[in-house]
Amino acid sequence: MLPLLQANEIKRAVVDYLRSTFNFEDPLLDQSFEDFLLSERKGMFKGPYMQLRLPFDKITSDDDKDAFAKALYVKPPFDPYHHQFLSFLKLSTRNDHKPEPVILTTGTGSGKTESFLFPLLDYCYQHRDKPGIKAIILYPMNALATDQARRIAEEINDFNDGELKGKIRAGLFIGEGKDKNGTRATRMGEDHIIEDRDTLVKSPPDILLTNFKMLDFALLQSRFHNLWSHNFKNTDLLKFIVLDELHTYDGAKGSDVANLIRRLKLKLKLPKDQVIPVGTSATMGGGDQGKLELVDFFSKVFGVKVTTDAVIEEQRLEPDEFFDDNLEEPTIDIKQIQKCAFQEKDTYDSYLERQLTFWGFTGLSPKDLGFALKKNKWFFELLKLTKSDVVEIKPKLKRWKEKIGLDIDEKEIHLLFGSLLALITYAKEQSGTKQFPFLYLQITYWLRSLSKIVRKLQPTAVFEWESDINPNDPVKALPPYFCRECGGSGWIGIKKEQNAHFEEDLSRTRQQLMAHSQNKNLYFISSLEERDYPEVYASDYTHSGDAIDGYLHPHSLSIYDNYESNDYFKILGTRIVEGNRIDKICPHCNSRNTLALIGTGVPTLESIATAQVLATATDPKKDGQRKLLAFTNGVQDAAHQAGFIENRNFRFGMRHAIQAILKDVKEPITLPQVYDRFIEHWKANSDDEGTGNLEAYYYKFFPPDCEARLEIDDYKNKNGKFSSVFDKEFSNRMSWEIWSEFSYSAMIGRTLEKTGASATYFDSELMSEVYDQMKYWLDENKLGTAIDKEPFLKFLNGFLHRLRTKGGVDHKYLIS
């Protein structure tokens, strides 16, 4: 993965989406909006920030290695990090050692799971002849539990060439326990644990992975009573309970979990201090006070009294310990620095190969590259500047450039920096039989939700956040509207009939636009010096109420018949009133119900970022291996955003797949030809292995609006092949997705047409024939001299495009 390039891709994707969604008819307004989005000081992005952390300190002394060997029999096949080693010592049950509570507060990628997993596996192995639950691991999210279940299955399967297979069992007790084929795993596998509920109840596992809701069900519902049958008989059996992501259990959720743990102890009649609590959390802040607060929180949740001795923090190497004693200046040709740029047709492999060549590391393995980088003086200077802290990249690059003494411009130093980061992500550290990241790199952009946008009341467009309005600025601002049909924009403002000014209450003004009634005092305001009223407003001038045609004073929001200074500017305020509400008609193009506030919510931005991450060329993983976890503030948010993002990802994925067909087309092709090529290409290339797996094609493009009520396997014949009826209907749906992308959906959202990726046009020769065929009718109606060929073809072309974007297309789905 190339995180810096990926982060910049996400930023560009978000900006492209917003620019295509709010495509203003006024180029100056369009540019002002983009400048607002990308402003370094007040824009919607902050960053990028970087954290480049050195590896964790490992045990090296013979005494530590000897203690490690004695603490566990089931242990990892590599020298543990120092914090893992401390956790192993505390949680060990060997040699009559009584395990102790542990609070792990180490960073991402620090092996927190391994820190507690191997002591748990070792305990289970020692008591392999005693059936029943010996350890419980609680996860805050099912996605985390599922991901960790795979890792646990792999550790059990791989230890000592399968020594633990059949001797230690783990079970996943969440949801319905179904995989994508609708079945449940009833036994351990190389990459999965037991998931079938009936199997878990009849034959309880040694390690139970679940969440606090499901554990609550397991304690309350009689159908799960036998899950605890062996623990009722042997109260000494359950030894460990782990809370992963301990910091997420705050507030009411923390109280629920604390009571749940107490009920578990009561139900199983566990002796005092029988269960050893383990908590994992992100890197702790707040110094000694933060540590005391964490210990107090841990004690309350688990109902035990622990001290700060239970906290295990990370220990990392210092730059002087990590780098080679003999640092060397890189021997590169700085004139070739443009080769460090990521090209449009680059893949991860082609880009990385070019970086290795540029730095003189051609052909080095990830392990050997790590050794080479430890001698790189420029890299050493970069790490000294960052000091493993979260830093803003731009100012640090200026310092880095000074330190290494290069006379290059800002763009070139960014290219050099990005190239070096690419090598860092590719390099690996070898320990035993496993490889680990060379360094831990994290790139972050802070992204602000595009909400509560205002536009200053002046002819020159300036957008601002409502929260950033300077109270001392005499020029007021109002919420801006946007027409999805024509790209027109202006302000919305409230003016009561007896008043000669607009109100300044921004929240109320927004609410009035969204209200269905009681909003008759809302006006659409345009800064148009020389423009007559639109047709619908002009024809219904009296019915539209007191239309405003005057000069606005931007300091007081008062309206005057004449201007008194250059601060005043001409406006048109329009509305059409029906009873106690306005009819939302665009004052620029007369379209109805096409007006909206400028802005978009967090789920939309998340869906754009997610789609970009999963489709990027900067990740070497195949499509089927790419995963993404999105965190939310609550279950309701998670449920909504999961479905929303999934649907948006399908749409973005379809566009990516369509464009993949079109990018190599040298000559224009018809829509039916696009469809035929789409089916042919993706039936052969949907599988990551390139084997033409038809099932992979169906799963890749199966619409999310069908997944809740259909299973693909239901359409297989007895011989395991898909029915021709299903294939035909699936093909119809794919053709409709292509048709709609270039027809009625072509101007909605970040479409291929609005982003300039590809678009449709009509055959000029065929349109010319239409004119020839209609010429006699024009002459008969005495229009032949008034309408010649050129304006007729322009009209016809515009008519056909409007017909297309309004859904006037031919498709099987539209035949009644």
C-alpha positions in Angstrom: 0.0 0.0 0.0 1.1 3.5 -0.8 -0.6 5.5 1.9 0.4 9.1 0.9 -0.7 8.5 -2.7 -3.9 6.9 -1.4 -4.7 9.8 0.9 -4.2 12.3 -1.9 -6.4 10.2 -4.2 -9.2 10.4 -1.6 -8.8 14.1 -1.4 -9.0 14.4 -5.2 -12.0 12.1 -5.3 -13.9 14.1 -2.8 -13.2 17.4 -4.5 -14.1 15.9 -7.9 -17.4 14.6 -6.5 -18.3 18.0 -5.0 -17.3 19.9 -8.2 -19.4 17.6 -10.4 -22.3 17.7 -8.0 -22.3 21.5 -7.6 -21.4 22.4 -11.2 -22.1 26.1 -11.3 -23.1 27.8 -14.6 -20.9 30.8 -13.6 -17.2 29.9 -14.1 -16.1 32.5 -11.5 -18.5 31.0 -9.0 -17.2 27.5 -9.8 -13.6 28.6 -9.2 -14.6 30.4 -6.0 -16.2 27.2 -4.7 -13.1 25.1 -5.5 -10.9 27.7 -3.8 -13.1 27.5 -0.7 -12.8 23.7 -0.6 -9.1 23.6 -1.0 -8.2 26.6 1.1 -5.3 25.7 3.4 -6.5 27.9 6.2 -10.3 27.5 6.0 -11.0 24.7 3.6 -12.6 21.3 4.3 -9.2 19.5 4.4 -6.5 19.7 7.1 -3.3 18.0 6.5 -1.9 15.7 5.4 -0.4 14.6 8.7 2.1 11.8 9.1 3.2 9.5 11.9 6.3 7.5 11.1 7.0 5.3 14.0 10.1 3.2 14.6 9.7 -0.5 15.3 8.8 -1.8 18.8 11.7 -2.8 21.0 12.2 -6.6 21.1 13.7 -8.8 23.7 17.4 -9.5 23.0 19.0 -10.6 26.3 19.5 -14.3 27.0 17.7 -13.9 30.4 14.6 -12.5 28.7 14.6 -15.2 26.0 14.9 -17.9 28.7 12.0 -16.4 30.7 10.0 -16.3 27.5 10.6 -20.0 26.9 9.6 -20.9 30.4 6.4 -18.7 30.4 4.7 -20.4 27.5 4.8 -23.6 25.6 2.3 -22.4 22.9 4.2 -19.3 21.9 4.8 -17.2 18.7 7.4 -18.3 16.2 9.3 -15.1 16.5 11.1 -13.0 19.2 8.3 -11.0 20.9 8.2 -7.3 21.3 9.1 -6.1 24.8 5.4 -5.3 25.6 4.3 -8.7 24.4 7.0 -10.3 26.5 5.7 -8.5 29.6 2.1 -9.5 28.8 3.2 -13.2 28.4 4.9 -13.1 31.8 1.8 -11.6 33.5 -0.7 -13.9 31.9 1.3 -17.1 32.0 -0.3 -20.1 33.8 2.9 -22.2 33.7 4.9 -23.4 36.7 2.1 -22.6 39.2 2.2 -18.9 38.2 -1.0 -17.0 39.0 -1.9 -14.8 36.1 -2.4 -11.1 36.7 -4.7 -8.5 35.2 -3.3 -6.7 32.1 -4.1 -3.4 30.4 -2.4 -3.2 27.0 -2.1 0.3 25.6 0.0 0.0 22.5 -0.3 1.4 19.0 -1.7 0.0 15.8 0.2 -3.0 14.5 1.8 -3.7 17.8 0.5 -7.2 18.1 -2.0 -6.6 20.9 -4.0 -9.7 19.9 -0.9 -11.9 20.1 -0.1 -10.4 23.5 -3.0 -12.1 25.1 -3.9 -14.8 22.6 -0.8 -17.0 23.1 -1.2 -17.2 26.9 -4.9 -18.1 26.3 -4.0 -20.8 23.9 -1.3 -22.1 26.2 -3.8 -22.3 29.1 -6.3 -24.1 26.8 -3.6 -26.5 25.7 -2.8 -27.3 29.3 -6.4 -28.1 30.0 -7.2 -29.7 26.6 -8.7 -32.7 28.4 -11.4 -30.6 30.1 -14.3 -29.5 27.8 -15.8 -26.1 28.3 -15.3 -22.4 27.9 -11.9 -21.3 29.2 -11.6 -17.8 27.8 -14.1 -15.2 26.5 -13.0 -12.4 24.1 -15.5 -9.5 23.7 -15.3 -7.2 20.6 -17.1 -3.9 20.2 -17.9 -4.7 16.5 -18.7 -7.8 14.6 -16.3 -6.9 11.8 -13.5 -6.9 14.3 -14.5 -10.2 15.8 -14.7 -11.8 12.3 -11.3 -10.5 11.4 -9.7 -11.7 14.6 -11.4 -15.1 14.3 -9.5 -15.6 11.1 -6.2 -14.8 12.8 -6.9 -17.1 15.7 -7.8 -19.9 13.3 -4.5 -19.4 11.5 -2.4 -19.4 14.8 -4.1 -22.7 15.9 -3.6 -24.3 12.5 0.0 -23.2 12.0 1.5 -23.9 15.5 4.1 -26.6 15.3 2.8 -27.9 12.0 -0.7 -28.4 13.3 0.0 -29.6 16.9 -3.0 -27.7 18.2 -5.5 -28.9 15.6 -8.3 -30.9 17.1 -7.0 -30.0 20.6 -8.1 -26.4 20.9 -11.4 -25.1 19.5 -12.6 -21.5 19.1 -16.1 -20.3 18.4 -17.6 -17.1 16.9 -20.9 -16.3 18.6 -22.3 -13.3 16.7 -25.3 -12.6 14.5 -26.5 -15.7 12.7 -23.0 -17.1 12.1 -23.5 -17.3 8.4 -20.9 -16.9 5.7 -21.6 -15.4 2.2 -23.1 -18.7 1.0 -25.6 -18.8 3.8 -24.0 -21.7 5.6 -22.4 -21.9 9.1 -19.0 -23.4 9.9 -19.4 -26.4 12.1 -15.7 -27.1 12.6 -12.4 -25.4 12.7 -10.6 -24.6 9.5 -7.4 -23.1 8.3 -8.9 -19.6 8.1 -12.1 -19.9 10.1 -13.4 -21.0 13.5 -16.7 -22.6 14.5 -19.6 -20.4 13.7 -22.7 -22.6 13.8 -24.7 -21.8 17.0 -26.1 -25.3 17.4 -22.6 -26.8 17.3 -21.3 -24.3 19.8 -24.2 -25.0 22.2 -23.9 -28.8 21.9 -20.1 -28.8 22.1 -18.8 -25.5 23.7 -15.5 -24.2 22.5 -12.4 -23.5 24.5 -12.3 -19.8 23.4 -15.6 -17.9 22.8 -15.4 -14.8 20.6 -18.5 -12.6 20.9 -19.9 -9.1 21.6 -21.6 -8.0 24.8 -25.1 -8.1 23.4 -24.7 -11.8 22.3 -23.0 -12.7 25.6 -26.1 -11.2 27.3 -28.3 -13.4 25.2 -26.2 -16.5 26.0 -26.7 -15.8 29.8 -30.4 -15.1 29.6 -32.0 -17.3 26.9 -32.7 -20.9 27.8 -31.8 -22.2 24.3 -28.2 -21.3 25.0 -28.1 -22.8 28.5 -26.0 -25.8 27.5 -23.2 -23.4 26.3 -22.2 -23.2 30.0 -22.9 -26.8 31.0 -19.2 -27.7 31.6 -18.5 -24.4 33.4 -21.4 -25.2 35.8 -19.6 -28.5 36.7 -16.1 -27.0 36.9 -16.1 -23.4 38.2 -12.3 -23.2 37.9 -12.4 -23.6 34.2 -13.1 -20.1 32.9 -9.8 -18.2 33.4 -9.7 -15.2 31.1 -12.1 -12.5 29.9 -10.8 -10.0 27.3 -12.3 -6.6 26.4 -10.8 -5.6 23.0 -10.8 -1.8 22.3 -11.5 -1.1 26.0 -11.8 2.7 25.4 -15.0 2.2 23.4 -16.9 1.0 26.5 -17.8 4.4 27.9 -21.0 5.8 29.2 -24.1 3.6 29.3 -22.3 0.9 27.2 -19.6 0.7 29.9 -22.2 0.3 32.6 -24.0 -2.5 30.6 -20.7 -4.4 30.2 -19.7 -4.0 33.8 -23.1 -5.4 34.9 -22.8 -8.2 32.3 -19.4 -9.3 33.7 -20.9 -9.4 37.2 -23.9 -11.5 36.1 -21.5 -13.8 34.3 -19.6 -14.4 37.5 -22.8 -14.9 39.5 -24.4 -17.3 37.0 -21.3 -19.5 36.8 -20.6 -19.1 40.5 -17.0 -18.2 39.9 -14.7 -18.0 42.9 -13.3 -14.5 43.7 -10.4 -13.4 41.5 -10.9 -16.6 39.4 -11.3 -14.7 36.1 -8.3 -12.6 35.0 -9.4 -9.5 33.1 -7.5 -8.2 30.1 -8.1 -4.9 28.3 -6.6 -3.6 25.1 -6.7 0.1 24.1 -5.1 2.5 21.8 -1.9 4.4 22.7 -2.6 6.2 26.0 -2.3 10.0 26.3 -2.4 12.2 29.4 0.7 11.0 31.1 0.5 9.7 34.7 -3.0 11.2 35.2 -4.2 9.4 32.0 -2.8 6.1 33.3 -4.6 6.5 36.7 -7.9 7.3 34.9 -7.5 4.2 32.7 -6.8 2.0 35.7 -9.8 3.3 37.5 -12.0 2.8 34.5 -10.7 -0.8 34.1 -11.3 -1.6 37.7 -14.9 -0.4 37.6 -15.7 -2.3 34.4 -14.3 -5.6 35.6 -15.2 -5.2 39.3 -11.6 -5.8 40.4 -9.0 -3.5 42.0 -5.9 -3.1 40.0 -3.0 -0.6 40.1 -0.9 1.1 37.4 1.4 -2.0 37.5 -1.2 -3.7 35.3 -0.6 -1.2 32.5 1.8 -2.3 29.7 2.9 0.4 27.4 4.8 0.2 24.1 8.6 0.7 23.9 10.1 1.7 20.6 13.6 1.9 19.3 15.4 5.3 19.1 16.7 6.4 15.7 20.3 5.9 16.8 19.5 2.3 17.8 17.6 1.6 14.6 20.1 3.0 12.0 23.4 1.6 10.8 26.5 3.3 12.4 27.8 4.2 9.0 25.3 6.4 7.3 25.7 7.2 3.6 24.5 10.0 1.3 22.2 8.6 -1.4 23.7 8.4 -4.9 20.7 9.5 -7.0 20.3 11.6 -10.2 18.1 14.4 -8.9 17.4 15.4 -12.5 15.4 12.2 -12.9 13.1 13.1 -10.0 10.0 13.4 -12.2 10.2 9.6 -12.5 9.0 9.5 -8.9 5.5 10.7 -9.9 2.6 8.2 -10.0 1.5 8.1 -13.7 -2.0 7.6 -14.9 -1.4 4.0 -16.1 0.8 3.0 -13.2 0.1 0.0 -11.1 1.6 -0.6 -7.6 4.3 -2.8 -9.1 5.2 -0.5 -11.9 5.4 2.5 -9.7 7.4 0.7 -7.0 9.9 -0.7 -9.6 10.6 2.8 -10.8 11.2 4.0 -7.2 13.7 1.2 -6.5 15.5 2.0 -9.7 15.6 5.7 -8.9 17.2 5.1 -5.5 19.6 2.4 -6.8 17.9 -0.5 -5.1 16.8 -2.4 -8.2 16.0 -6.1 -7.5 16.3 -5.8 -3.7 13.9 -8.0 -1.6 11.8 -6.3 1.1 14.1 -7.6 3.7 17.3 -6.4 1.9 15.7 -3.1 1.2 15.2 -2.6 4.9 19.0 -3.1 5.5 19.7 -0.6 2.7 17.4 2.0 4.1 19.1 1.8 7.5 22.2 3.3 5.9 20.4 6.1 4.2 21.3 9.5 5.7 18.4 11.4 4.2 16.0 8.9 5.8 17.8 9.2 9.1 17.3 13.0 9.0 13.6 12.6 8.3 13.0 10.3 11.2 14.9 12.7 13.6 12.6 15.5 12.5 9.3 13.5 13.0 10.4 11.8 16.3 7.5 9.3 15.9 5.0 12.2 16.6 2.0 13.1 14.5 3.3 16.0 12.3 2.0 18.1 9.5 3.9 17.1 6.4 4.3 20.4 4.6 6.3 22.3 7.2 8.4 19.3 8.0 9.4 18.9 4.3 10.8 22.4 4.4 13.0 21.5 7.3 14.0 18.2 5.7 15.0 19.9 2.5 17.3 22.2 4.5 18.8 19.2 6.4 19.7 17.2 3.3 20.8 20.3 1.4 18.9 19.9 -1.9 18.3 22.8 -4.2 14.9 21.7 -5.6 11.4 23.2 -5.6 8.4 22.4 -3.5 6.9 20.0 -6.0 10.1 18.1 -6.4 10.7 17.7 -2.6 7.1 16.2 -2.4 8.0 13.7 -5.1 11.2 12.7 -3.4 9.4 12.4 -0.1 6.6 10.3 -1.6 9.1 8.0 -3.3 10.9 7.4 0.0 7.7 6.6 1.8 6.9 4.1 -0.9 10.1 2.3 -0.2 9.4 2.4 3.6 6.0 0.7 3.1 7.6 -2.0 0.8 10.5 -2.8 3.1 10.1 -5.5 5.8 11.8 -6.7 9.0 12.4 -10.5 9.3 11.9 -12.2 12.7 11.9 -16.0 12.7 9.6 -17.2 10.0 7.5 -14.1 9.8 8.0 -10.6 8.3 6.9 -7.4 9.9 6.5 -3.8 8.7 9.9 -2.1 8.5 8.3 1.1 10.0 4.8 2.0 11.0 3.5 4.7 8.7 0.2 6.5 9.0 -1.1 9.3 6.8 -4.1 11.3 7.9 -6.3 13.9 6.4 -8.9 15.6 8.6 -12.1 16.0 6.5 -14.8 18.5 7.4 -18.4 17.8 6.6 -19.7 20.2 4.0 -22.5 21.6 6.0 -23.7 25.1 7.1 -22.1 26.8 4.2 -22.8 30.5 3.7 -22.0 32.9 0.9 -21.2 36.6 1.5 -23.6 39.1 0.1 -21.5 40.7 -2.6 -21.2 40.4 -6.4 -17.9 38.6 -6.1 -18.5 35.1 -4.8 -17.0 34.2 -1.5 -18.0 31.0 0.4 -17.5 30.6 4.2 -18.4 28.3 7.0 -21.0 29.7 9.3 -18.8 28.9 12.3 -16.0 31.0 10.8 -18.0 34.2 10.2 -16.2 37.2 11.6 -18.6 39.1 13.8 -16.7 42.3 13.0 -17.1 41.8 9.2 -19.7 44.4 8.1 -20.6 42.3 5.0 -23.3 39.8 6.0 -23.8 36.3 4.6 -26.8 34.0 3.8 -27.1 30.3 2.9 -26.6 29.7 -0.8 -28.9 27.6 -3.0 -28.0 25.5 -6.1 -30.1 24.4 -9.0 -29.3 20.8 -10.0 -30.8 21.4 -13.5 -29.0 24.5 -14.7 -26.2 25.1 -12.2 -27.7 28.5 -11.2 -27.0 29.8 -7.7 -27.8 32.6 -5.3 -28.9 33.2 -1.8 -32.1 32.3 0.2 -33.4 34.9 2.5 -36.5 35.5 4.7 -38.3 38.8 4.3 -41.7 39.4 5.9 -44.2 41.5 3.9 -44.0 44.5 6.2 -40.2 44.5 6.3 -37.7 46.1 3.9 -34.9 43.8 4.9 -33.9 40.2 5.1 -33.6 38.3 8.4 -30.1 37.3 9.6 -31.2 34.0 11.3 -29.3 31.5 9.2 -30.7 28.3 10.9 -34.2 29.5 10.4 -33.5 30.4 6.8 -32.3 26.9 6.0 -35.2 25.3 7.8 -37.6 27.4 5.7 -36.2 26.0 2.4 -36.7 22.4 3.7 -40.2 23.1 5.1 -43.2 22.0 3.1 -45.4 24.8 4.3 -45.4 28.0 6.3 -42.4 29.3 4.3 -44.1 31.9 2.1 -41.7 34.6 3.2 -38.7 32.8 1.6 -37.1 34.4 -1.4 -34.5 33.2 -4.0 -32.0 36.0 -4.4 -29.9 36.4 -7.5 -27.0 38.9 -8.0 -27.9 39.6 -11.7 -27.3 43.1 -12.9 -28.9 42.9 -16.3 -31.5 40.1 -16.3 -35.2 40.1 -16.7 -37.5 37.9 -14.6 -37.6 34.3 -15.7 -40.6 33.4 -17.8 -42.6 31.7 -15.1 -42.1 34.5 -12.6 -42.7 37.2 -15.2 -46.0 35.6 -16.4 -47.2 35.1 -12.8 -45.8 38.4 -11.4 -48.9 39.4 -9.4 -49.4 35.9 -8.0 -45.8 35.6 -7.0 -46.2 38.1 -4.2 -44.0 41.2 -3.7 -41.1 40.4 -6.0 -37.9 42.3 -5.1 -36.2 44.4 -7.7 -33.8 46.7 -6.0 -30.4 47.3 -4.4 -29.2 45.4 -1.3 -27.1 46.9 1.4 -24.8 44.0 2.5 -24.2 45.4 5.9 -27.8 45.8 7.1 -29.6 43.4 4.6 -31.9 46.3 3.8 -33.4 46.8 0.3 -33.5 50.1 -1.5 -34.9 51.4 -4.8 -31.6 53.1 -5.6 -28.0 52.6 -4.6 -26.3 55.2 -2.4 -22.7 53.9 -2.6 -20.6 51.2 -4.3 -21.4 48.8 -1.4 -24.9 48.4 -2.7 -25.6 45.9 -5.5 -28.5 45.0 -7.7 -30.5 41.9 -6.8 -33.6 40.0 -8.0 -35.7 38.4 -5.3 -38.3 35.9 -6.6 -40.9 33.6 -5.2 -44.2 32.1 -6.3 -46.7 31.6 -3.4 -49.3 29.0 -3.2 -51.4 29.4 0.0 -48.9 29.5 2.8 -45.9 28.0 1.0 -43.6 28.8 -1.9 -43.3 26.8 -5.1 -39.7 25.8 -5.4 -39.0 27.0 -8.9 -35.5 27.9 -10.1 -35.3 31.6 -10.9 -32.7 30.8 -13.5 -34.3 28.1 -15.6 -37.8 27.7 -14.3 -37.2 24.0 -13.3 -39.4 22.8 -10.4 -38.0 21.1 -7.3 -34.4 21.3 -8.4 -33.2 23.7 -5.7 -31.1 22.6 -2.8 -28.7 23.9 -0.2 -25.0 23.6 -1.1 -23.5 20.9 1.1 -23.3 17.1 1.7 -23.3 14.9 4.7 -20.7 12.6 6.3 -22.1 9.3 4.9 -21.7 10.6 1.3 -18.1 11.7 1.9 -17.4 8.3 3.6 -18.8 6.5 0.7 -16.6 8.4 -1.7 -13.5 7.7 0.4 -14.4 4.0 0.7 -15.0 3.6 -3.0 -11.6 5.2 -3.7 -9.7 3.0 -1.2 -11.2 -0.2 -2.6 -10.6 0.7 -6.2 -7.1 2.3 -5.9 -4.2 1.1 -8.0 -1.8 2.0 -5.2 -2.7 -1.2 -3.2 -1.0 -4.4 -4.3 -3.7 -6.6 -2.8 -6.3 -8.1 -5.1 -9.9 -6.8 -5.0 -11.1 -9.8 -3.0 -8.5 -9.3 -0.3 -9.1 -5.6 0.3 -10.9 -4.7 3.6 -12.0 -1.5 5.3 -13.3 -0.9 8.8 -15.4 2.2 9.4 -16.1 3.3 12.9 -19.3 5.2 14.0 -20.6 6.7 17.2 -23.5 4.3 17.6 -25.3 1.2 16.4 -28.0 3.2 14.6 -25.3 5.2 12.7 -23.5 2.0 11.8 -26.7 0.3 10.5 -27.5 3.3 8.3 -24.0 4.1 7.0 -23.2 0.4 6.2 -26.2 0.2 3.9 -25.6 3.7 2.5 -21.9 3.1 1.8 -22.6 -0.3 0.3 -25.1 1.1 -2.2 -22.8 4.0 -3.1 -19.9 1.6 -3.5 -21.9 -0.4 -6.0 -22.6 2.7 -8.0 -19.0 3.8 -8.0 -17.8 0.3 -8.7 -20.1 0.1 -11.7 -18.7 3.4 -13.1 -15.2 2.1 -12.6 -16.0 -1.1 -14.4 -17.7 0.7 -17.3 -14.8 3.1 -17.7 -12.3 0.2 -17.6 -14.1 -1.0 -20.8 -14.0 2.5 -22.4 -10.5 3.7 -21.6 -8.9 1.5 -24.3 -11.5 2.3 -27.0 -9.9 4.1 -29.9 -13.1 4.9 -31.8 -16.6 5.8 -30.7 -18.9 2.9 -30.0 -22.6 2.6 -29.4 -24.2 1.8 -26.1 -25.2 -1.7 -27.1 -21.5 -2.3 -28.0 -20.5 -1.0 -24.5 -22.9 -3.5 -22.9 -21.6 -6.4 -25.0 -18.0 -5.6 -24.2 -18.8 -5.2 -20.5 -20.3 -8.6 -20.2 -17.6 -10.3 -22.2 -14.7 -8.6 -20.3 -16.0 -8.9 -16.8 -17.2 -12.5 -17.1 -13.6 -13.3 -18.0 -11.8 -10.9 -15.5 -13.9 -10.6 -12.4 -11.9 -13.3 -10.6 -8.7 -12.0 -9.0 -6.9 -15.1 -10.4 -8.0 -14.3 -13.9 -9.6 -17.8 -14.4 -12.9 -16.5 -15.8 -14.9 -17.6 -12.7 -18.5 -16.9 -13.6 -19.5 -16.9 -9.9 -17.0 -14.2 -9.2 -18.7 -12.1 -11.9 -22.1 -12.5 -10.3 -20.8 -11.7 -6.8 -18.8 -8.7 -8.0 -21.8 -7.0 -9.6 -24.7 -8.4 -7.6 -26.8 -5.3 -6.8 -27.1 -4.5 -3.1 -30.8 -3.7 -3.5 -31.3 -7.5 -4.1 -29.0 -8.9 -1.5 -31.5 -8.6 1.3 -34.1 -10.8 -0.4 -32.1 -13.0 -2.8 -29.2 -15.5 -2.6 -27.2 -16.1 -5.7 -26.9 -19.8 -4.9 -30.7 -20.1 -5.2 -30.3 -19.8 -8.9 -28.0 -22.8 -9.3 -29.1 -26.0 -10.9 -28.6 -29.4 -9.4 -25.3 -29.6 -11.2 -24.1 -26.5 -9.5 -24.3 -24.3 -12.6 -26.4 -21.1 -12.8 -29.6 -21.2 -14.7 -29.9 -19.5 -18.1 -33.0 -17.6 -16.7 -30.8 -16.1 -14.0 -28.0 -15.2 -16.4 -30.5 -13.5 -18.7 -32.1 -11.5 -16.0 -28.7 -10.6 -14.5 -27.6 -9.4 -18.0 -30.7 -7.3 -18.3 -29.8 -5.6 -15.0 -26.2 -4.9 -16.1 -27.4 -3.4 -19.3 -29.8 -1.2 -17.4 -27.0 0.0 -15.1 -25.1 1.1 -18.2 -28.1 2.6 -19.9 -29.0 4.6 -16.8 -25.5 5.8 -16.3 -25.5 7.5 -19.7 -29.2 8.5 -19.7 -31.5 9.7 -16.9 -28.7 9.4 -14.2 -26.0 11.0 -16.3 -26.3 14.4 -14.6 -26.9 13.1 -11.0 -23.8 12.9 -8.8 -20.3 12.0 -9.7 -21.2 10.3 -13.0 -18.8 9.4 -15.8 -20.2 12.3 -17.9 -20.0 15.0 -15.2 -16.5 14.0 -14.3 -15.4 14.1 -17.9 -14.4 10.5 -18.0 -16.7 9.5 -20.9 -19.9 10.8 -22.4 -22.5 10.2 -25.1 -23.2 12.1 -28.3 -25.6 11.7 -31.2 -24.7 10.8 -34.8 -24.6 14.1 -36.7 -25.1 12.3 -40.1 -28.3 10.7 -38.8 -29.5 14.0 -37.4 -28.8 15.6 -40.8 -31.0 13.0 -42.5 -33.8 14.0 -40.0 -33.6 17.6 -41.3 -33.8 16.4 -44.9 -36.8 14.3 -44.1 -38.6 17.2 -42.4 -37.7 19.8 -44.9 -40.9 19.4 -46.8 -43.0 19.8 -43.6 -41.1 23.0 -42.8 -41.7 24.4 -46.3 -45.4 23.5 -46.2 -45.8 25.3 -42.9 -43.8 28.3 -44.2 -40.9 27.6 -41.8 -38.3 26.6 -44.4 -36.9 30.1 -44.7 -37.1 30.8 -41.0 -35.4 27.6 -39.8 -32.4 26.5 -41.8 -30.3 23.4 -41.2 -27.8 24.7 -38.6 -30.3 25.9 -36.0 -32.5 22.9 -36.6 -29.6 20.5 -35.8 -28.7 22.5 -32.7 -32.3 22.3 -31.5 -32.5 18.6 -32.3 -29.3 17.8 -30.5 -30.5 19.7 -27.4 -33.8 18.0 -27.6 -32.3 14.5 -27.8 -30.0 15.2 -24.9 -32.8 16.5 -22.8 -34.9 13.4 -23.7 -31.9 11.2 -22.7 -31.3 12.8 -19.3 -35.0 12.8 -18.5 -35.3 9.0 -19.0 -36.6 8.9 -22.6 -34.6 5.8 -23.5 -35.5 2.4 -24.8 -34.9 -0.6 -22.5 -36.6 -3.9 -21.7 -37.3 -2.7 -18.1 -39.4 0.1 -19.5 -41.6 -2.1 -21.7 -45.0 -2.6 -20.0 
